[in-house]
Amino acid sequence: MQLILHVGAHGTDGGQFARWISDNRPIFAQRGAVAPPPRLFLSRLSEALDTGRDADPLDREEGLLRGLGASGARRWMMVSAPGLLGGVTDVIAPEGFYVKDVARRLFGVRSLFPRSKVTVLVSVRRPSAVIPAMLPLDPDAVADLLPKLSSETLPWARLIGLIRQEMPQAQIVAWRHEDLADLWPDVLSRFVGPERPIARNGLLEFAAIGLNEEARVRLKKYLEVSPPATAGQWRQVARVFGDRYGRDTPADPTAGLPGWVQVELARLDRGYETEWTDIAGLAGITALTANR
């Protein structure tokens, strides 16, 4: 079994990969792949851990795969399930950022798929963008939780290092969400494999990343008449439309937050600029970097 597991993180792609998988589920089925909905995948994993604790690991794995529809010739499965590492309220907790229960969850995944070849896909994002999407609305909770991030960076490198530690046999691929407009064909190829074509449903959503409204509308009309042959060509066409008609100016995600919170997020952003170098240097990690 080839298991392609996109684990997140919260506040990065906003479910874009899960939607692409869902939009192309019939196509993947024709190719012999299984693409279970994230909730089904997570619930089956929980059931297998709860009820199959004393079962033979190989029998438990086979039963889990059958329950997910991966039987017979279907030995390739993909899923986008950021909730695998915990809910949003667990990410920033008194224990720290992506610390609460993460090691146990990763160990559980490893124990459930002893024979499967697992590829873990994980994206990271600038703190000033990802943290506002996670912080609760209660100002008192914000004041209590944000100081938990007391270092100079979000510990993305620690999280990815923990994935490497708990799943030593897995292939791990990481990228910065800020680079997704340049990297999305490469990321999608990690789901399907380099020898398979990338399913086209939903590609417009990726190609239009960062474009303004006029560029998006014009790109959509053009692609309806002249769809490119490959995902890489989709990306190239989108760049042309962005250069000609303009790119979007994203809203400031920190607007409306207390001033001291904005100062803290700006401090973490400065650390983020250098932390990616640490991530790319971790042993056994494939770091996708945009060519600018």
VEXLO-965929 format. One line per 2 residues: their letters; for each residue x, y, z of N, C-alpha, C. Coordinates in Angstrom, 1 decimal. Example, Ala and Ser with C-alpha at 12.3 -4.5 7.8 and 13.67 -1.06 7.14 Angstrom:
2
AS = 13.2,-5.7,7.8,12.3,-4.5,7.8,13.2,-3.3,7.8; 12.8,-2.2,7.1,13.7,-1.1,7.1,12.9,0.0,7.9 .
This chain:
292
MQ = 0.8,-1.2,0.0,0.0,0.0,0.0,0.9,1.2,0.0; 0.6,2.2,-0.9,1.2,3.5,-0.9,0.2,4.4,-0.2 .
LI = 0.6,5.0,0.9,-0.3,5.9,1.6,0.3,7.3,1.6; -0.4,8.2,0.9,0.0,9.6,0.8,-0.9,10.4,1.8 .
LH = -0.2,11.0,2.8,-0.9,11.6,4.0,-0.5,13.0,4.1; -1.5,13.9,3.7,-1.2,15.3,3.9,-1.8,15.7,5.3 .
VG = -0.9,16.2,6.2,-1.3,16.4,7.6,-1.4,17.9,7.9; -1.3,18.7,7.0,-1.6,20.1,7.4,-0.6,21.1,6.9 .
AH = -0.6,22.1,7.8,-1.2,22.2,9.1,-2.4,23.1,9.1; -3.0,23.2,10.3,-4.2,24.1,10.4,-3.8,25.5,10.0 .
GT = -4.7,26.2,9.4,-4.4,27.5,9.0,-3.6,27.7,7.8; -3.3,26.7,7.0,-2.4,26.8,5.8,-3.3,26.8,4.6 .
DG = -3.6,25.7,4.0,-4.3,25.7,2.7,-5.8,25.8,2.8; -6.4,25.8,4.0,-7.8,26.0,4.1,-8.6,24.9,3.4 .
GQ = -8.1,23.7,3.4,-8.9,22.6,2.8,-8.8,22.4,1.3; -7.9,23.2,0.7,-7.8,23.2,-0.8,-7.4,21.8,-1.3 .
FA = -6.4,21.2,-0.7,-6.0,19.8,-1.1,-7.1,18.8,-0.9; -7.8,18.9,0.2,-8.9,18.0,0.4,-10.0,18.2,-0.6 .
RW = -10.3,19.4,-1.1,-11.3,19.6,-2.1,-10.9,19.1,-3.4; -9.6,19.2,-3.8,-9.1,18.7,-5.0,-9.2,17.2,-5.0 .
IS = -8.9,16.5,-3.9,-9.0,15.1,-3.8,-10.5,14.7,-4.0; -11.4,15.4,-3.3,-12.8,15.1,-3.4,-13.3,15.3,-4.8 .
DN = -12.9,16.4,-5.4,-13.4,16.6,-6.8,-13.0,15.6,-7.8; -11.9,14.9,-7.5,-11.3,13.9,-8.5,-11.5,12.5,-8.0 .
RP = -12.3,12.3,-6.9,-12.4,10.9,-6.4,-12.7,9.9,-7.4; -13.7,10.1,-8.3,-14.1,9.1,-9.3,-12.9,8.8,-10.3 .
IF = -12.1,9.9,-10.6,-11.0,9.7,-11.5,-9.9,8.8,-10.8; -9.7,9.1,-9.5,-8.7,8.3,-8.8,-9.1,6.9,-8.7 .
AQ = -10.4,6.7,-8.5,-11.0,5.3,-8.4,-10.7,4.5,-9.7; -10.9,5.2,-10.8,-10.6,4.5,-12.1,-9.2,4.1,-12.2 .
RG = -8.3,4.9,-11.6,-6.9,4.6,-11.6,-6.4,3.6,-10.6; -7.4,3.1,-9.8,-7.0,2.1,-8.7,-6.7,2.7,-7.4 .
AV = -7.0,4.0,-7.2,-6.6,4.7,-5.9,-7.9,4.8,-5.1; -7.6,4.9,-3.8,-8.7,5.2,-2.8,-8.4,6.5,-2.2 .
AP = -9.5,7.3,-2.1,-9.4,8.7,-1.5,-10.5,8.9,-0.5; -10.3,8.3,0.7,-11.4,8.4,1.7,-11.6,9.8,2.2 .
PP = -12.8,10.2,2.5,-13.0,11.5,3.2,-12.2,11.6,4.5; -11.7,12.8,4.8,-10.9,13.0,6.0,-11.6,12.5,7.3 .
RL = -12.8,12.8,7.4,-13.5,12.4,8.7,-13.6,10.8,8.8; -13.9,10.2,7.6,-14.0,8.7,7.6,-12.6,8.2,8.0 .
FL = -11.6,8.7,7.4,-10.2,8.2,7.6,-9.9,8.3,9.1; -10.1,9.5,9.7,-9.8,9.7,11.1,-10.6,8.8,12.0 .
SR = -11.9,8.7,11.7,-12.7,7.8,12.6,-12.3,6.4,12.5; -11.9,5.9,11.3,-11.5,4.5,11.1,-10.2,4.3,11.9 .
LS = -9.3,5.3,11.9,-8.0,5.1,12.6,-8.3,5.1,14.1; -9.2,5.9,14.6,-9.6,5.9,16.0,-10.2,4.5,16.4 .
EA = -11.1,4.0,15.6,-11.7,2.7,15.9,-10.6,1.6,15.9; -9.7,1.6,15.0,-8.7,0.6,14.9,-7.8,0.6,16.1 .
LD = -7.5,1.8,16.6,-6.6,2.0,17.8,-7.4,1.6,19.1; -8.7,1.8,19.1,-9.4,1.5,20.3,-9.8,0.1,20.4 .
TG = -10.3,-0.5,19.3,-10.8,-1.9,19.4,-9.8,-2.9,18.9; -8.8,-2.5,18.2,-7.8,-3.5,17.7,-6.5,-3.5,18.4 .
RD = -6.5,-3.0,19.6,-5.3,-2.8,20.4,-4.5,-4.1,20.5; -5.2,-5.2,20.7,-4.5,-6.5,21.0,-4.4,-7.4,19.8 .
AD = -4.9,-6.9,18.6,-4.9,-7.7,17.4,-3.5,-7.8,16.8; -3.3,-8.8,15.9,-2.0,-8.8,15.2,-1.9,-7.6,14.3 .
PL = -0.7,-6.9,14.4,-0.6,-5.6,13.7,-0.9,-5.7,12.2; -0.4,-6.8,11.5,-0.6,-7.0,10.1,-2.1,-7.2,9.8 .
DR = -2.8,-8.1,10.6,-4.2,-8.3,10.4,-5.0,-7.0,10.7; -4.6,-6.2,11.7,-5.3,-5.0,11.9,-5.1,-4.0,10.8 .
EE = -3.9,-3.9,10.2,-3.7,-3.1,9.1,-4.6,-3.5,7.9; -4.6,-4.8,7.6,-5.4,-5.3,6.5,-6.9,-5.0,6.7 .
GL = -7.4,-5.2,7.9,-8.8,-4.8,8.2,-9.0,-3.4,8.1; -8.1,-2.5,8.5,-8.3,-1.1,8.4,-8.3,-0.7,6.9 .
LR = -7.5,-1.2,6.1,-7.4,-0.9,4.7,-8.7,-1.3,4.0; -9.2,-2.5,4.4,-10.5,-3.0,3.8,-11.6,-2.0,4.2 .
GL = -11.6,-1.6,5.4,-12.7,-0.7,5.9,-12.6,0.7,5.2; -11.5,1.0,4.7,-11.3,2.3,3.9,-11.5,2.1,2.4 .
GA = -11.8,0.9,2.0,-12.0,0.6,0.6,-10.7,0.2,-0.2; -9.6,0.1,0.5,-8.3,-0.2,-0.1,-8.1,-1.7,-0.1 .
SG = -8.8,-2.4,-1.0,-8.7,-3.9,-1.0,-8.4,-4.3,-2.5; -8.0,-5.5,-2.7,-7.8,-6.0,-4.0,-6.7,-5.3,-4.7 .
AR = -7.0,-4.7,-5.9,-6.0,-4.0,-6.7,-5.7,-2.6,-6.2; -6.6,-2.1,-5.4,-6.5,-0.7,-4.9,-5.5,-0.7,-3.8 .
RW = -4.2,-0.3,-4.1,-3.2,-0.3,-3.1,-2.5,1.1,-3.1; -3.3,2.1,-3.4,-2.7,3.4,-3.4,-3.8,4.3,-2.8 .
MM = -3.5,5.0,-1.7,-4.5,5.8,-1.0,-4.0,7.1,-0.7; -4.8,8.2,-0.8,-4.4,9.5,-0.5,-5.5,10.2,0.4 .
VS = -5.0,11.0,1.3,-6.0,11.7,2.2,-5.3,13.0,2.7; -6.2,14.0,2.8,-5.7,15.3,3.4,-6.4,15.4,4.7 .
AP = -5.7,15.3,5.8,-6.4,15.3,7.1,-5.5,16.0,8.2; -5.6,17.3,8.2,-4.8,18.1,9.2,-5.2,17.7,10.6 .
GL = -6.5,17.3,10.8,-6.9,16.9,12.1,-6.2,15.7,12.7; -5.4,15.0,11.9,-4.7,13.9,12.4,-3.7,14.3,13.6 .
LG = -3.2,15.5,13.5,-2.3,16.0,14.5,-3.0,16.7,15.7; -4.3,16.7,15.6,-5.1,17.4,16.7,-6.0,18.4,16.2 .
GV = -7.0,18.8,16.9,-7.9,19.9,16.6,-7.2,21.2,16.7; -7.9,22.3,16.2,-7.3,23.6,16.3,-7.1,24.0,17.7 .
TD = -8.0,23.7,18.6,-7.8,24.1,20.0,-6.7,23.3,20.7; -6.2,22.3,20.1,-5.0,21.6,20.6,-3.7,22.1,20.1 .
VI = -3.7,22.9,19.1,-2.5,23.3,18.4,-1.7,24.3,19.3; -2.5,25.4,19.8,-1.9,26.3,20.7,-2.5,26.0,22.1 .
AP = -1.7,25.3,22.9,-2.2,24.8,24.2,-1.1,25.1,25.2; -1.5,25.0,26.5,-0.5,25.2,27.5,0.8,24.3,27.3 .
EG = 0.7,23.2,26.6,1.9,22.4,26.4,2.8,23.0,25.3; 2.3,23.9,24.5,3.1,24.5,23.5,2.4,24.4,22.1 .
FY = 3.1,24.8,21.1,2.6,24.8,19.7,2.8,23.4,19.1; 1.7,22.8,18.7,1.8,21.4,18.1,2.6,20.5,19.0 .
VK = 2.2,20.4,20.2,2.9,19.5,21.2,1.9,18.6,21.8; 0.7,19.1,22.2,-0.3,18.3,22.9,-0.7,17.0,22.1 .
DV = -0.3,15.9,22.6,-0.8,14.6,22.1,-0.2,14.3,20.7; 0.7,15.1,20.1,1.1,14.9,18.7,1.9,13.6,18.6 .
AR = 2.9,13.4,19.5,3.7,12.2,19.5,2.9,10.9,19.5; 1.9,10.9,20.4,1.0,9.7,20.5,0.3,9.5,19.2 .
RL = -0.2,10.5,18.6,-1.0,10.4,17.4,-0.1,9.9,16.3; 1.1,10.4,16.1,2.0,9.9,15.1,2.4,8.5,15.3 .
FG = 2.7,8.1,16.6,3.0,6.7,16.9,1.8,5.8,16.5; 0.6,6.3,16.8,-0.6,5.5,16.4,-0.6,5.2,14.9 .
VR = -0.4,6.2,14.1,-0.4,6.1,12.7,0.7,5.1,12.2; 1.9,5.2,12.8,2.9,4.3,12.4,2.5,2.8,12.8 .
SL = 1.9,2.6,13.9,1.6,1.3,14.4,0.4,0.7,13.5; -0.4,1.6,12.9,-1.5,1.1,12.2,-1.2,0.7,10.7 .
FP = 0.0,1.2,10.3,0.4,0.9,8.9,1.8,0.3,8.8; 2.0,-0.8,9.4,3.4,-1.4,9.5,4.0,-1.8,8.2 .
RS = 3.1,-2.2,7.2,3.7,-2.6,5.9,3.5,-1.6,4.8; 2.7,-0.5,5.1,2.5,0.5,4.1,3.7,1.4,3.9 .
KV = 3.9,1.9,2.7,4.9,2.9,2.4,4.2,4.2,2.5; 4.6,5.0,3.5,3.9,6.2,3.9,4.7,7.4,3.4 .
TV = 4.0,8.4,2.8,4.6,9.7,2.5,3.8,10.7,3.2; 4.5,11.5,4.0,3.8,12.6,4.8,4.1,13.9,4.1 .
LV = 3.0,14.6,3.8,3.1,16.0,3.2,2.7,17.0,4.3; 3.5,18.0,4.5,3.2,19.0,5.5,3.7,20.3,5.1 .
SV = 2.8,21.3,5.3,3.2,22.7,4.9,3.3,23.5,6.2; 4.1,24.6,6.1,4.3,25.5,7.2,3.9,26.9,6.7 .
RR = 3.7,27.8,7.6,3.2,29.2,7.2,3.7,30.2,8.2; 3.8,31.4,7.7,4.2,32.6,8.5,3.3,32.8,9.7 .
PS = 3.9,33.0,10.9,3.1,33.1,12.1,2.0,34.1,12.0; 2.3,35.3,11.4,1.3,36.4,11.4,0.1,36.0,10.6 .
AV = 0.2,34.9,9.7,-1.0,34.5,9.0,-1.6,33.3,9.6; -0.8,32.4,10.1,-1.4,31.1,10.6,-2.0,31.2,12.0 .
IP = -1.3,32.0,12.9,-1.8,32.1,14.2,-3.2,32.8,14.4; -3.4,33.9,13.6,-4.8,34.5,13.7,-5.9,33.6,13.4 .
AM = -5.6,32.6,12.5,-6.6,31.7,12.1,-6.9,30.6,13.1; -6.0,30.5,14.1,-6.2,29.5,15.2,-6.6,30.1,16.5 .
LP = -6.2,31.4,16.8,-6.5,31.9,18.1,-8.0,32.1,18.3; -8.5,31.7,19.5,-9.9,31.9,19.8,-10.2,33.4,19.9 .
LD = -11.5,33.7,19.8,-12.0,35.1,19.8,-11.9,35.7,21.1; -11.9,34.9,22.2,-11.9,35.5,23.5,-10.6,36.2,23.8 .
PD = -10.6,37.5,24.1,-9.3,38.2,24.3,-8.5,37.6,25.5; -9.2,37.2,26.5,-8.5,36.6,27.7,-7.8,35.3,27.3 .
AV = -8.4,34.5,26.4,-7.7,33.3,26.0,-6.5,33.6,25.1; -6.6,34.7,24.3,-5.5,35.1,23.5,-4.3,35.5,24.4 .
AD = -4.6,36.3,25.4,-3.6,36.8,26.3,-3.0,35.6,27.0; -3.7,34.6,27.3,-3.2,33.4,28.0,-2.4,32.5,27.1 .
LL = -2.8,32.3,25.9,-2.1,31.3,25.0,-0.9,31.8,24.3; -1.0,33.1,23.8,0.1,33.6,22.9,1.4,33.5,23.6 .
PK = 1.6,33.8,24.9,2.9,33.7,25.6,3.4,32.3,25.6; 2.6,31.3,25.3,3.2,30.0,25.2,4.2,29.9,24.0 .
LS = 4.1,30.8,23.1,5.0,30.8,21.9,6.1,31.8,22.3; 7.0,31.4,23.2,8.0,32.3,23.8,9.3,32.4,23.1 .
SE = 9.5,31.4,22.2,10.8,31.4,21.5,10.8,32.4,20.3; 11.8,32.5,19.6,11.9,33.4,18.5,11.2,33.0,17.2 .
TL = 10.7,31.7,17.2,10.0,31.2,16.0,8.9,30.3,16.5; 8.0,30.0,15.6,7.1,28.9,15.8,8.0,27.6,15.6 .
PW = 7.7,26.6,16.4,8.6,25.5,16.3,8.2,24.5,15.2; 8.2,25.1,14.0,7.9,24.2,12.8,9.0,23.1,12.7 .
AR = 10.2,23.5,12.9,11.3,22.5,12.7,11.1,21.4,13.8; 10.7,21.8,15.0,10.5,20.7,16.0,9.4,19.8,15.6 .
LI = 8.3,20.4,15.1,7.2,19.5,14.6,7.6,18.5,13.6; 8.3,19.0,12.5,8.7,18.2,11.4,9.8,17.2,11.9 .
GL = 10.6,17.6,12.8,11.6,16.7,13.4,10.9,15.6,14.2; 9.8,15.9,14.9,9.0,14.9,15.6,8.3,13.9,14.7 .
IR = 7.8,14.4,13.5,7.3,13.5,12.5,8.3,12.5,12.1; 9.5,13.1,11.8,10.7,12.2,11.4,11.0,11.2,12.4 .
QE = 11.0,11.6,13.7,11.3,10.7,14.8,10.3,9.6,15.0; 9.0,9.9,15.0,7.9,9.0,15.2,7.6,8.1,14.0 .
MP = 7.9,8.6,12.8,7.7,7.8,11.6,8.9,7.7,10.8; 9.9,7.0,11.3,11.3,7.0,10.7,11.3,6.4,9.3 .
QA = 10.3,5.5,9.0,10.4,4.9,7.6,9.6,5.7,6.6; 8.9,6.8,7.0,8.1,7.5,6.1,8.9,8.5,5.3 .
QI = 8.5,8.8,4.1,9.1,9.9,3.3,8.3,11.2,3.8; 9.1,12.2,4.0,8.5,13.5,4.5,8.8,14.6,3.5 .
VA = 7.8,15.3,3.1,7.9,16.4,2.1,7.3,17.6,2.7; 8.1,18.7,2.8,7.6,19.9,3.4,7.8,21.1,2.4 .
WR = 6.9,22.1,2.6,7.0,23.3,1.8,6.4,24.5,2.6; 6.7,25.7,2.2,6.1,26.9,2.7,4.8,27.3,2.0 .
HE = 3.8,27.5,2.8,2.5,27.9,2.1,2.6,29.1,1.3; 3.5,30.0,1.6,3.7,31.2,0.9,4.2,31.0,-0.5 .
DL = 4.8,29.8,-0.8,5.3,29.4,-2.1,4.4,28.6,-2.9; 3.1,28.4,-2.4,2.3,27.4,-3.0,1.9,27.8,-4.5 .
AD = 1.8,29.1,-4.8,1.5,29.5,-6.1,2.5,29.0,-7.1; 3.8,28.8,-6.7,4.8,28.3,-7.5,5.0,26.8,-7.4 .
LW = 4.6,26.3,-6.3,4.9,24.9,-6.0,3.8,23.9,-6.2; 2.5,24.4,-6.4,1.4,23.4,-6.4,1.5,22.3,-7.4 .
PD = 2.0,22.4,-8.6,2.1,21.2,-9.5,3.1,20.2,-8.9; 4.1,20.7,-8.2,5.1,19.7,-7.6,4.4,19.0,-6.4 .
VL = 3.6,19.8,-5.6,3.0,19.2,-4.5,2.0,18.1,-4.9; 1.1,18.5,-5.9,0.1,17.5,-6.4,0.7,16.3,-7.0 .
SR = 1.9,16.4,-7.6,2.6,15.3,-8.1,3.0,14.3,-7.0; 3.2,14.8,-5.8,3.5,14.0,-4.7,2.4,13.1,-4.3 .
FV = 1.1,13.6,-4.5,0.0,12.8,-4.2,-0.2,11.6,-5.2; 0.0,11.9,-6.5,-0.3,10.9,-7.5,0.9,10.1,-8.0 .
GP = 2.1,10.6,-7.7,3.3,10.0,-8.2,3.8,10.6,-9.5; 5.1,10.6,-9.7,5.6,11.3,-10.9,5.2,10.7,-12.2 .
ER = 4.8,9.4,-12.2,4.5,8.7,-13.4,3.0,8.8,-13.8; 2.2,9.4,-12.9,0.8,9.6,-13.2,0.4,11.0,-13.5 .
PI = -0.5,11.3,-14.4,-1.0,12.6,-14.7,-1.8,13.2,-13.5; -1.7,14.5,-13.3,-2.5,15.2,-12.3,-3.9,15.4,-12.7 .
AR = -4.8,14.9,-11.9,-6.3,15.1,-12.2,-6.6,16.6,-12.3; -7.4,17.0,-13.3,-7.6,18.4,-13.6,-8.7,19.1,-12.8 .
NG = -9.7,18.4,-12.3,-10.7,19.0,-11.6,-10.2,19.8,-10.4; -10.5,21.1,-10.4,-10.1,21.9,-9.2,-8.7,22.6,-9.4 .
LL = -8.1,22.4,-10.6,-6.8,23.0,-10.8,-6.8,24.5,-10.9; -8.0,25.0,-11.4,-8.1,26.4,-11.5,-7.9,27.1,-10.1 .
EF = -8.4,26.5,-9.1,-8.3,27.0,-7.7,-6.8,27.2,-7.3; -6.0,26.2,-7.8,-4.6,26.3,-7.5,-3.9,27.4,-8.4 .
AA = -4.2,27.3,-9.7,-3.6,28.2,-10.7,-3.9,29.7,-10.4; -5.1,29.9,-9.8,-5.5,31.3,-9.5,-5.0,31.9,-8.2 .
IG = -4.2,31.1,-7.5,-3.6,31.6,-6.2,-2.9,32.9,-6.4; -3.2,33.9,-5.6,-2.5,35.2,-5.7,-3.0,36.1,-6.7 .
LN = -3.9,35.7,-7.7,-4.3,36.6,-8.7,-5.4,37.5,-8.2; -5.5,38.7,-8.8,-6.6,39.6,-8.5,-7.9,39.1,-9.2 .
EE = -9.0,39.8,-8.9,-10.3,39.3,-9.5,-10.3,39.4,-11.0; -9.8,40.4,-11.6,-9.8,40.5,-13.1,-9.0,39.4,-13.7 .
AR = -7.8,39.2,-13.1,-6.9,38.1,-13.6,-7.6,36.7,-13.5; -8.3,36.5,-12.4,-9.0,35.2,-12.1,-10.0,35.0,-13.2 .
VR = -10.9,36.0,-13.4,-12.0,35.9,-14.4,-11.4,35.6,-15.8; -10.4,36.4,-16.2,-9.9,36.2,-17.5,-9.2,34.9,-17.7 .
LK = -8.5,34.4,-16.6,-7.8,33.1,-16.6,-8.8,32.0,-16.8; -9.9,32.1,-16.1,-11.0,31.1,-16.1,-11.5,31.0,-17.5 .
KY = -11.8,32.1,-18.1,-12.4,32.1,-19.5,-11.4,31.5,-20.5; -10.1,31.9,-20.3,-9.1,31.3,-21.2,-9.0,29.8,-21.1 .
LE = -8.9,29.3,-19.9,-8.7,27.9,-19.6,-9.9,27.1,-20.1; -11.1,27.7,-20.1,-12.3,26.9,-20.6,-12.2,26.7,-22.1 .
VS = -11.5,27.6,-22.8,-11.4,27.4,-24.2,-10.1,26.7,-24.6; -9.0,27.0,-23.9,-7.7,26.4,-24.2,-7.0,25.8,-23.0 .
PP = -7.5,24.7,-22.5,-6.9,24.1,-21.3,-5.5,23.6,-21.6; -4.5,23.9,-20.8,-3.2,23.4,-21.0,-3.1,21.9,-20.8 .
AT = -2.1,21.3,-21.3,-2.0,19.8,-21.2,-1.4,19.3,-19.9; -0.7,20.1,-19.2,-0.1,19.7,-17.9,-0.3,20.7,-16.8 .
AG = -0.1,20.3,-15.6,-0.2,21.2,-14.5,0.8,22.3,-14.5; 2.0,22.0,-15.0,3.1,23.0,-15.1,2.7,24.1,-16.1 .
QW = 2.0,23.7,-17.2,1.6,24.7,-18.1,0.5,25.5,-17.6; -0.4,25.0,-16.7,-1.4,25.7,-16.0,-0.7,26.8,-15.2 .
RQ = 0.3,26.5,-14.5,1.0,27.4,-13.7,1.6,28.5,-14.5; 2.2,28.2,-15.6,2.9,29.2,-16.5,1.8,30.2,-17.1 .
VA = 0.7,29.6,-17.5,-0.4,30.5,-18.0,-0.9,31.5,-16.9; -1.0,31.0,-15.7,-1.5,31.8,-14.6,-0.5,32.9,-14.3 .
RV = 0.8,32.6,-14.4,1.8,33.7,-14.2,1.7,34.8,-15.3; 1.4,34.4,-16.5,1.2,35.4,-17.5,0.0,36.3,-17.2 .
FG = -1.1,35.7,-16.8,-2.3,36.5,-16.5,-2.0,37.4,-15.3; -1.3,36.9,-14.3,-0.9,37.7,-13.1,-0.1,38.9,-13.5 .
DR = 0.9,38.6,-14.4,1.8,39.7,-14.8,1.0,40.8,-15.6; 0.0,40.4,-16.4,-0.7,41.3,-17.3,-1.8,42.0,-16.5 .
YG = -2.6,41.3,-15.7,-3.8,41.9,-15.1,-3.7,42.1,-13.6; -2.6,41.7,-13.0,-2.4,42.0,-11.6,-2.6,40.9,-10.6 .
RD = -2.0,41.1,-9.5,-2.1,40.1,-8.4,-2.8,40.7,-7.2; -3.4,39.8,-6.4,-4.2,40.3,-5.2,-3.2,40.8,-4.1 .
TP = -3.8,41.8,-3.4,-3.1,42.3,-2.2,-3.8,41.7,-1.0; -3.3,40.7,-0.4,-4.0,40.0,0.7,-4.2,41.0,1.9 .
AD = -5.4,40.8,2.5,-5.7,41.6,3.7,-4.7,41.2,4.8; -4.5,42.2,5.7,-3.6,42.0,6.9,-4.4,41.1,7.9 .
PT = -3.9,39.8,8.1,-4.6,39.0,9.0,-4.6,39.4,10.5; -3.6,40.3,10.8,-3.5,40.8,12.2,-4.3,42.0,12.4 .
AG = -5.0,42.6,11.4,-5.8,43.8,11.6,-6.9,43.5,12.7; -7.0,44.4,13.6,-8.1,44.2,14.6,-7.6,43.5,15.9 .
LP = -6.4,42.9,15.8,-5.8,42.3,17.0,-5.2,43.3,17.9; -5.1,43.1,19.2,-4.4,44.1,20.1,-3.0,44.3,19.6 .
GW = -2.5,45.5,19.9,-1.2,45.9,19.4,-0.1,45.0,19.9; -0.2,44.6,21.1,0.9,43.7,21.7,0.9,42.4,21.0 .
VQ = -0.3,41.9,20.5,-0.3,40.7,19.7,0.4,40.9,18.4; 0.1,42.0,17.7,0.7,42.3,16.4,2.3,42.3,16.6 .
VE = 2.7,42.9,17.7,4.2,43.0,17.9,4.8,41.6,18.1; 4.1,40.7,18.8,4.6,39.4,19.0,4.6,38.6,17.7 .
LA = 3.6,38.8,16.9,3.5,38.0,15.6,4.6,38.5,14.7; 4.9,39.8,14.7,6.0,40.4,13.9,7.3,39.8,14.3 .
RL = 7.5,39.6,15.6,8.7,39.0,16.1,8.9,37.6,15.7; 7.8,36.8,15.7,7.8,35.5,15.3,8.0,35.4,13.8 .
DR = 7.5,36.3,13.0,7.7,36.4,11.6,9.2,36.5,11.2; 9.9,37.3,12.0,11.4,37.4,11.7,12.1,36.1,11.9 .
GY = 11.7,35.4,12.9,12.3,34.1,13.1,12.0,33.1,12.0; 10.7,33.2,11.5,10.3,32.3,10.5,11.1,32.4,9.2 .
ET = 11.7,33.6,8.9,12.5,33.7,7.7,13.7,32.8,7.8; 14.2,32.6,9.0,15.4,31.7,9.0,15.1,30.3,9.4 .
EW = 13.9,30.0,10.0,13.6,28.7,10.4,13.5,27.7,9.2; 13.1,28.2,8.1,13.0,27.3,6.9,14.3,26.7,6.6 .
TD = 15.4,27.4,6.7,16.7,26.9,6.5,17.0,25.7,7.4; 16.5,25.8,8.7,16.7,24.7,9.6,15.9,23.5,9.1 .
IA = 14.6,23.7,8.7,13.8,22.6,8.2,14.4,21.9,7.0; 14.8,22.7,6.1,15.4,22.2,4.8,16.7,21.4,5.1 .
GL = 17.3,21.7,6.3,18.5,20.9,6.6,18.3,19.7,7.4; 17.1,19.4,7.8,16.8,18.2,8.6,17.1,17.0,7.8 .
AG = 17.7,16.0,8.4,18.0,14.7,7.7,16.7,14.0,7.3; 16.6,13.5,6.1,15.5,12.7,5.7,14.3,13.6,5.3 .
IT = 14.4,14.9,5.1,13.3,15.7,4.8,13.5,16.2,3.3; 12.5,16.1,2.5,12.5,16.7,1.2,11.8,18.1,1.3 .
AL = 12.6,19.2,1.1,12.0,20.5,1.2,11.8,21.1,-0.2; 10.6,21.4,-0.5,10.3,21.9,-1.8,10.4,23.4,-1.7 .
TA = 11.3,24.0,-2.6,11.6,25.4,-2.6,11.2,26.0,-4.0; 10.6,27.2,-3.9,10.2,27.9,-5.1,11.4,28.4,-5.9 .
NR = 11.3,28.3,-7.2,12.4,28.9,-8.0,11.9,30.4,-8.4; 12.6,31.3,-7.8,12.2,32.7,-8.0,13.1,33.4,-9.0 .
